[in-house]
Amino acid sequence: MATLLLMQARGRVTAAQVATELEVSVATARRDLEALSAAGIPVYPQSGRGGGWSLIGGARTDLSGLTAGETRALFLLAGPAAQAAPELKFALRKLVRALPHTFRADAVAAADAVVVDPARWGRADPQAPAVLENLQRAVVDRRRVRIEYLRKGERTVRTIDPWGLVDKETVWYLLAGTDRGQRTFRLDRITDVVALDEPAVRPIDFDLQAEWSRIVERMEGRRAAASATVLVSADLAPILADQQGRNCTLLGPAPDGRVRAQITADTAKMLARQLAGWGADVEVTGPAEVRSELVALGTELVRNNS
């Protein structure tokens, strides 16, 4: 694919040029060009001074039908996977070099626009937020946006520089620059997005994957401040783990056949609130502070509903 794109962009190439652009040996480049010709692609060599490899009659392949928008969509999808697969990352880099110059900046920006984090923080909504597409475009185009953000019942309007998006198991987050420094926004709390005709300011050395890893580390430190050990039936253990996401660790079977699990949260009171809904299906074995919070919560519920 990269070789074909390169030939379509340049018109005629030598094996040495292909090797330099795609970071392979001249022998590999020559074999690839010969393989294209043998596979029926209208590619032919011309020897002598000024020679090289060309597509017969300026022929175009199906790949040439990629529009700027389709190129962006391709790299938005493939970019996150390339973070975990060195082979795909190398392939995308080859494709970028073979793209028309006018497509390259968008392709690179799209490949770096999204990080996928498979470990959830609690419940997830499988439906993508309505504002996702507009924010993806703003990140790739490096445009400032004005957003309406709803938090704790308060709606605010902010002008921000969108830097990158994170898909945390269908819960989306936006990392952005604001007048108060870097901030992280949940997309399901963004009610409106307006792209502005102003370039976004983004740190030159900004690395979305590295920055998200630092955010997760800080958040995990806070969320694991309190923990409780519980017993749950074997058939309900997977459901508890799914509900709590990264906050739940299954520790193994208990002597009575139930499963031991560790649940973490910001505080003992928050743990009690998370576990109260399980009623008798979950037994909290410790610590005493969490058990006391459960008793207090139960007493309050009885008092308010009696």
TAMO-V499275 format. One line per field, one symbol per residue. psi: psi as a letter, one per 20 degrees, with the letter a starting at -180 (. if undefined). A space follows every 50 residues. Layout:
psi: ???
This chain:
psi: ghgggghhhhgpqrhhgggghjlrrhggggggghhgghiipmpqqorapj aaprppkkqqrhhiiprghhgggghhghghhhhiohghghghhghghiqq hiigghgghhhjhpppoioqnbqqoipqqhigghhgghggilqqqpqppo pkippqpqprophrqpnnljoqqppqprijapqppphiioiqpopqlpqq ppphjpoggghhhhggggghgghjhqqqprpqqhhighgghggiciipop irqrhjirppqppqrgrhghgghhihiiciippoirrhgghhhggggggg gggij.
